[in-house]
Every structure is written in C-alpha cells, then in structure tokens.
C-alpha cells in the first residue's frame, strides 16, 4: 500500500528472459556532461551514475562517455575518477578534443 493515498503500489512483471535463462551481457554507453565525481552535484549526473553502477553490478559492460572532456570540479584529478569507476567495473572515457567537433548544447 502507498501510505500517501492508500492505493496499492503497482506491480510490474519481470522483463522476458532468453530461452534457457541465460541473459545476454549488454554493452552500454552512457554519454553525459554530468557524472558524480568530476562534477560535484546534479540530478541528471546522479541518475546516470546510479544507472551505470547498477548495470555494471548486474554484469553488463558499461562505459561512461564524459562529454565535459577534461573539466573536473573535484579536488581529485580526472585520473582518480577513471580509476575509481574502473574498480566498479565501469570504463570512464573523457570526450577527447577533436578538431572540428562541436557540441552545441547547454550544460
């Protein structure tokens, strides 16, 4: 029961599994300007980071493509965050500088 309105909490069926019960290991890339660590706070960064950590913990191959390149608000250098995420099974890749490549977007 949901304590706010006393309505039952919805229940959803599990996702279908392949025959034989073996799940495929997915290869997932999450591209974001905001990731916990190099960026101190932010809702989307928290959501993307949590999603990536959960997927990696579930055995999937996860890459964070950090669209902010070498930008780091943390006292630790970017290399610290690359190593920190590697320990969680996540490959952290800062977006490389590429001549002619322009991301026209807001933060």
C-alpha positions as a LaTeX table, in Angstrom:
\begin{tabular}{lrrr}
\hline
Residue & $x$ (\AA) & $y$ (\AA) & $z$ (\AA) \\
\hline
Unk1 & 0.00 & 0.00 & 0.00 \\
Unk2 & 1.10 & 3.52 & $-0.74$ \\
Unk3 & 0.88 & 5.46 & 2.56 \\
Unk4 & 0.10 & 8.75 & 0.78 \\
Unk5 & $-3.16$ & 7.75 & $-0.88$ \\
Unk6 & $-3.71$ & 4.19 & 0.42 \\
Unk7 & $-3.80$ & 2.87 & $-3.16$ \\
Unk8 & $-2.00$ & $-0.38$ & $-3.88$ \\
Unk9 & 1.50 & 0.05 & $-5.29$ \\
Unk10 & 1.55 & $-1.18$ & $-8.90$ \\
Unk11 & 3.39 & $-4.39$ & $-9.64$ \\
Unk12 & 5.10 & $-4.99$ & $-12.94$ \\
Unk13 & 6.06 & $-8.31$ & $-14.48$ \\
Unk14 & 9.77 & $-9.04$ & $-14.92$ \\
Unk15 & 11.40 & $-8.46$ & $-18.28$ \\
Unk16 & 11.39 & $-11.52$ & $-20.54$ \\
Unk17 & 14.49 & $-13.71$ & $-20.37$ \\
Unk18 & 16.09 & $-15.59$ & $-23.26$ \\
Unk19 & 15.44 & $-19.32$ & $-23.57$ \\
Unk20 & 17.47 & $-21.35$ & $-21.12$ \\
Unk21 & 17.57 & $-18.49$ & $-18.62$ \\
Unk22 & 20.96 & $-17.16$ & $-19.77$ \\
Unk23 & 20.98 & $-13.40$ & $-20.02$ \\
Unk24 & 23.00 & $-11.55$ & $-22.61$ \\
Unk25 & 25.69 & $-9.25$ & $-21.32$ \\
Unk26 & 24.77 & $-5.84$ & $-22.71$ \\
Unk27 & 27.27 & $-3.24$ & $-23.90$ \\
Unk28 & 26.01 & 0.14 & $-22.71$ \\
Unk29 & 27.39 & 3.64 & $-23.22$ \\
Unk30 & 26.01 & 6.47 & $-21.10$ \\
Unk31 & 27.04 & 9.86 & $-22.50$ \\
Unk32 & 26.67 & 12.83 & $-20.19$ \\
Unk33 & 28.19 & 16.18 & $-19.22$ \\
Unk34 & 27.41 & 15.34 & $-15.60$ \\
Unk35 & 28.79 & 12.33 & $-13.71$ \\
Unk36 & 29.29 & 12.01 & $-9.95$ \\
Unk37 & 32.93 & 12.66 & $-9.09$ \\
Unk38 & 34.24 & 15.09 & $-11.66$ \\
Unk39 & 31.03 & 17.09 & $-11.20$ \\
Unk40 & 30.11 & 17.83 & $-7.59$ \\
Unk41 & 26.35 & 17.64 & $-7.86$ \\
Unk42 & 23.47 & 17.46 & $-10.24$ \\
Unk43 & 20.30 & 15.48 & $-10.64$ \\
Unk44 & 20.98 & 14.04 & $-14.07$ \\
Unk45 & 24.54 & 13.09 & $-13.08$ \\
Unk46 & 23.27 & 11.26 & $-10.03$ \\
Unk47 & 20.68 & 9.43 & $-12.11$ \\
Unk48 & 23.12 & 8.43 & $-14.88$ \\
Unk49 & 25.81 & 7.40 & $-12.40$ \\
Unk50 & 23.38 & 5.27 & $-10.39$ \\
Unk51 & 22.06 & 3.67 & $-13.56$ \\
Unk52 & 25.56 & 2.83 & $-14.78$ \\
Unk53 & 26.64 & 1.43 & $-11.41$ \\
Unk54 & 23.53 & $-0.76$ & $-11.20$ \\
Unk55 & 24.04 & $-2.09$ & $-14.73$ \\
Unk56 & 27.73 & $-2.82$ & $-14.09$ \\
Unk57 & 26.89 & $-4.56$ & $-10.81$ \\
Unk58 & 24.45 & $-6.71$ & $-12.79$ \\
Unk59 & 27.28 & $-7.83$ & $-15.06$ \\
Unk60 & 26.84 & $-5.54$ & $-18.05$ \\
Unk61 & 29.69 & $-3.75$ & $-19.82$ \\
Unk62 & 29.26 & $-0.05$ & $-19.06$ \\
Unk63 & 31.12 & 2.94 & $-20.49$ \\
Unk64 & 30.64 & 6.49 & $-19.23$ \\
Unk65 & 31.45 & 8.90 & $-22.07$ \\
Unk66 & 32.14 & 12.10 & $-20.14$ \\
Unk67 & 31.15 & 14.84 & $-22.58$ \\
Unk68 & 32.88 & 17.54 & $-20.49$ \\
Unk69 & 36.30 & 16.29 & $-21.59$ \\
Unk70 & 38.93 & 17.27 & $-19.04$ \\
Unk71 & 36.63 & 19.52 & $-16.95$ \\
Unk72 & 36.81 & 18.48 & $-13.30$ \\
Unk73 & 35.28 & 20.32 & $-10.33$ \\
Unk74 & 36.69 & 17.84 & $-7.82$ \\
Unk75 & 39.90 & 18.20 & $-5.82$ \\
Unk76 & 40.93 & 14.83 & $-7.28$ \\
Unk77 & 42.24 & 14.75 & $-10.84$ \\
Unk78 & 40.28 & 13.08 & $-13.61$ \\
Unk79 & 42.64 & 10.09 & $-13.43$ \\
Unk80 & 41.31 & 9.42 & $-9.92$ \\
Unk81 & 37.75 & 9.10 & $-11.27$ \\
Unk82 & 38.85 & 6.91 & $-14.16$ \\
Unk83 & 40.43 & 4.51 & $-11.64$ \\
Unk84 & 37.51 & 4.79 & $-9.21$ \\
Unk85 & 34.97 & 3.80 & $-11.85$ \\
Unk86 & 37.25 & 1.03 & $-13.14$ \\
Unk87 & 37.07 & $-0.55$ & $-9.67$ \\
Unk88 & 33.28 & $-0.58$ & $-10.11$ \\
Unk89 & 33.57 & $-2.27$ & $-13.50$ \\
Unk90 & 32.86 & 0.93 & $-15.46$ \\
Unk91 & 35.08 & 2.35 & $-18.18$ \\
Unk92 & 35.22 & 6.14 & $-17.81$ \\
Unk93 & 36.21 & 7.90 & $-21.04$ \\
Unk94 & 36.64 & 11.68 & $-21.15$ \\
Unk95 & 35.48 & 13.05 & $-24.51$ \\
Unk96 & 38.66 & 13.69 & $-26.47$ \\
Unk97 & 39.35 & 17.04 & $-28.08$ \\
Unk98 & 38.61 & 16.64 & $-31.75$ \\
Unk99 & 39.25 & 19.40 & $-34.26$ \\
Unk100 & 36.02 & 20.42 & $-35.93$ \\
Unk101 & 33.83 & 18.62 & $-33.38$ \\
Unk102 & 31.42 & 20.95 & $-31.65$ \\
Unk103 & 28.72 & 20.03 & $-29.18$ \\
Unk104 & 26.21 & 22.86 & $-29.38$ \\
Unk105 & 24.30 & 22.46 & $-26.16$ \\
Unk106 & 23.77 & 23.97 & $-22.75$ \\
Unk107 & 25.14 & 22.44 & $-19.56$ \\
\hline
\end{tabular}
